[in-house]
Amino acid sequence: MDNNLIPIKEYAEKHGIDPATVRQRILRGVMSGAVKLAGSWFVPRDLPLTDNRRGGRSKRWENQEE
C-alpha cells in the first residue's frame, strides 16, 4: 500500500470530523484521490479538507423575530 494513503478513520480524527462524513464525501465525489482497497477506503494523507457549502442563512429566516 502507498505510504501516502491513510484510512478514513485516521483522516477524520486528524480533521475533527466523523468518519461517516468522510465516507459520504468520497461517495459523492467531493474527495478526489480516495481509493478502496480490500473493502476499506483510504485517502491521501495531504488531502485538504474543503467545505463547499454555500454558507449563510436562508432568506426565509431573515424576517423572523427571535
Residue frames relative to the residue before (quaternion, step in Angstrom):
aa qw qx qy qz dx dy dz
M 1.0000 0.0000 0.0000 0.0000 0.00 0.00 0.00
D 0.5576 -0.6141 0.4535 0.3260 3.56 -1.11 0.74
N 0.4650 -0.6981 0.4735 0.2687 3.61 -0.87 0.94
N 0.6088 0.5639 -0.3493 0.4352 3.57 1.23 -0.34
L 0.6521 0.5121 -0.3127 0.4634 3.61 1.22 -0.32
I 0.0738 -0.7790 0.6220 0.0276 3.55 -1.07 0.84
P 0.5790 -0.5789 0.4290 0.3815 3.61 -1.14 0.49
I 0.6086 -0.5821 0.3833 0.3792 3.58 -1.11 0.59
K 0.5791 0.5779 -0.3831 0.4289 3.61 1.11 -0.55
E 0.6687 0.4874 -0.2922 0.4794 3.59 0.94 -0.88
Y 0.6355 0.5237 -0.3182 0.4697 3.59 1.01 -0.85
A 0.6582 0.5156 -0.3049 0.4561 3.58 0.95 -0.90
E 0.6536 0.5029 -0.3113 0.4723 3.60 0.94 -0.85
K 0.6346 0.5497 -0.3177 0.4406 3.57 1.01 -0.84
H 0.7806 0.3289 -0.1581 0.5073 3.58 1.03 -0.84
G 0.4867 -0.7100 0.4066 0.3060 3.59 1.27 0.11
I 0.5711 0.5508 -0.4092 0.4505 3.58 1.02 0.78
D 0.6133 -0.5604 0.4154 0.3704 3.55 -1.29 0.27
P 0.5514 -0.6184 0.4374 0.3497 3.63 -0.98 0.72
A 0.5974 0.5645 -0.3604 0.4412 3.60 1.10 -0.62
T 0.6158 0.5415 -0.3391 0.4611 3.58 1.08 -0.70
V 0.6380 0.5151 -0.3182 0.4758 3.57 0.99 -0.86
R 0.6559 0.5152 -0.3069 0.4584 3.58 0.92 -0.93
Q 0.6479 0.5132 -0.3157 0.4660 3.60 0.96 -0.83
R 0.6594 0.5076 -0.3086 0.4608 3.58 0.94 -0.85
I 0.6183 0.5294 -0.3391 0.4717 3.57 1.07 -0.73
L 0.7002 0.4811 -0.2754 0.4499 3.57 0.82 -1.01
R 0.6656 0.4813 -0.2972 0.4869 3.60 1.15 -0.56
G 0.5059 -0.6772 0.4027 0.3511 3.58 1.26 -0.20
V 0.4211 0.7208 -0.4524 0.3138 3.57 1.28 0.29
M 0.7524 0.3393 -0.1859 0.5331 3.59 1.02 -0.76
S 0.1816 -0.8006 0.5644 0.0870 3.56 -0.31 1.24
G 0.7296 0.4283 -0.3124 0.4320 3.53 -1.16 0.58
A 0.5169 0.6303 -0.4278 0.3905 3.59 1.24 -0.08
V 0.0696 -0.7904 0.6082 0.0206 3.55 -1.06 0.80
K 0.2984 -0.7308 0.5841 0.1892 3.54 -1.19 0.60
L 0.0005 0.7971 -0.6006 0.0626 3.55 -0.65 1.18
A 0.8512 -0.0470 -0.0068 0.5227 3.57 -0.78 1.07
G 0.7398 -0.4420 0.2213 0.4566 3.58 0.99 0.86
S 0.6956 0.4207 -0.2748 0.5135 3.61 1.24 0.04
W 0.4063 -0.7112 0.5225 0.2369 3.56 -1.08 0.76
F 0.0641 -0.7665 0.6389 0.0138 3.54 -1.15 0.82
V 0.1376 -0.7818 0.6049 0.0632 3.57 -1.09 0.75
P 0.6034 -0.5521 0.4134 0.4001 3.59 -1.16 0.45
R 0.5716 -0.6325 0.4168 0.3155 3.55 -0.96 0.93
D 0.7683 0.3725 -0.1890 0.4851 3.60 0.95 -0.87
L 0.3667 0.7320 -0.4952 0.2907 3.62 1.23 0.30
P 0.3472 -0.7545 0.5103 0.2231 3.63 -0.60 1.07
L 0.4196 -0.6641 0.5550 0.2735 3.53 -1.20 0.60
T 0.0626 -0.8088 0.5848 0.0041 3.56 -0.56 1.14
D 0.2195 -0.7484 0.6134 0.1242 3.52 -1.20 0.63
N 0.1157 -0.8430 0.5248 0.0218 3.56 -0.25 1.28
R 0.3763 0.7158 -0.5088 0.2952 3.57 1.20 0.29
R 0.5308 -0.6646 0.4324 0.2993 3.54 -1.09 0.65
G 0.3461 -0.7789 0.4665 0.2364 3.58 1.18 -0.41
G 0.6563 0.5104 -0.3814 0.4040 3.52 -1.32 0.03
R 0.4907 -0.6479 0.4984 0.3017 3.50 -1.28 0.40
S 0.5856 -0.5687 0.4463 0.3667 3.50 -1.18 0.54
K 0.5500 -0.6366 0.4290 0.3289 3.58 -1.00 0.79
R 0.5987 0.5781 -0.3799 0.4037 3.60 1.07 -0.51
W 0.6727 0.4857 -0.3033 0.4686 3.60 1.19 -0.37
E 0.5065 0.6895 -0.4143 0.3104 3.61 1.18 -0.33
N 0.7552 0.3881 -0.2099 0.4847 3.60 0.97 -0.78
Q 0.4908 0.6576 -0.4311 0.3752 3.58 1.25 0.12
E 0.3823 -0.6950 0.5551 0.2504 3.56 -1.05 0.76
E 0.3630 -0.7422 0.5232 0.2087 3.55 -1.04 0.73
